[in-house]
């Protein structure tokens, strides 16, 4: 059981809080990926969307490391 809880506890979260946070990041990364793929083929779509999403991820993960409720 410790294998599942050690890391979440080290960042001040429960297992399920950490799961929710990780899935939020995964969703944003998936959205950014899809926007970039579409933008690669159609440069007039999603101009700046991928970079905005990545900046939002960076801000939440690095700049503001405290748990957001």
C-alpha positions in Angstrom: 0.0 0.0 0.0 2.9 2.4 0.8 3.9 2.2 -2.9 0.6 4.0 -3.8 0.7 6.6 -1.0 4.4 7.6 -0.6 4.6 10.0 -3.5 1.2 11.7 -3.0 2.0 12.3 0.7 5.3 13.8 -0.3 3.5 16.5 -2.2 0.8 17.0 0.4 -2.0 15.1 -1.3 -4.0 12.0 -0.7 -3.9 9.2 -3.2 -7.2 10.3 -4.8 -6.3 14.0 -4.8 -3.1 13.1 -6.6 -5.0 11.0 -9.1 -7.4 13.8 -9.8 -4.5 16.3 -10.2 -2.5 13.9 -12.5 -5.6 13.2 -14.6 -6.2 17.0 -14.9 -2.7 17.4 -16.2 -3.1 14.5 -18.6 -6.3 16.0 -20.0 -4.6 19.4 -20.6 -1.6 17.6 -22.2 -4.0 15.7 -24.5 -5.8 18.9 -25.4 -2.5 20.7 -26.2 -1.3 17.7 -28.2 -4.5 17.6 -30.3 -4.4 21.4 -30.9 -0.8 21.2 -32.0 -1.5 18.3 -34.4 -4.4 20.1 -36.0 -2.3 23.3 -36.1 0.5 21.5 -37.9 -1.8 20.6 -40.8 -4.0 23.7 -40.6 -1.9 26.6 -39.3 -4.9 28.9 -39.2 -6.5 26.8 -36.4 -5.5 26.9 -32.8 -3.0 29.7 -33.2 -1.4 30.0 -29.7 -3.7 27.5 -28.0 -1.0 24.8 -27.5 1.5 27.3 -26.0 -1.2 28.8 -23.8 -2.1 25.4 -22.4 1.6 24.5 -21.8 2.1 27.9 -20.1 -1.0 27.1 -17.9 0.5 23.7 -17.0 3.9 25.2 -16.2 2.2 27.8 -14.0 0.2 25.3 -12.1 3.0 22.6 -11.7 6.1 24.7 -11.2 5.3 28.3 -10.3 2.4 27.6 -7.9 3.3 24.2 -6.4 0.7 24.4 -3.6 -2.3 22.3 -3.8 -5.3 24.1 -5.4 -8.7 23.2 -4.0 
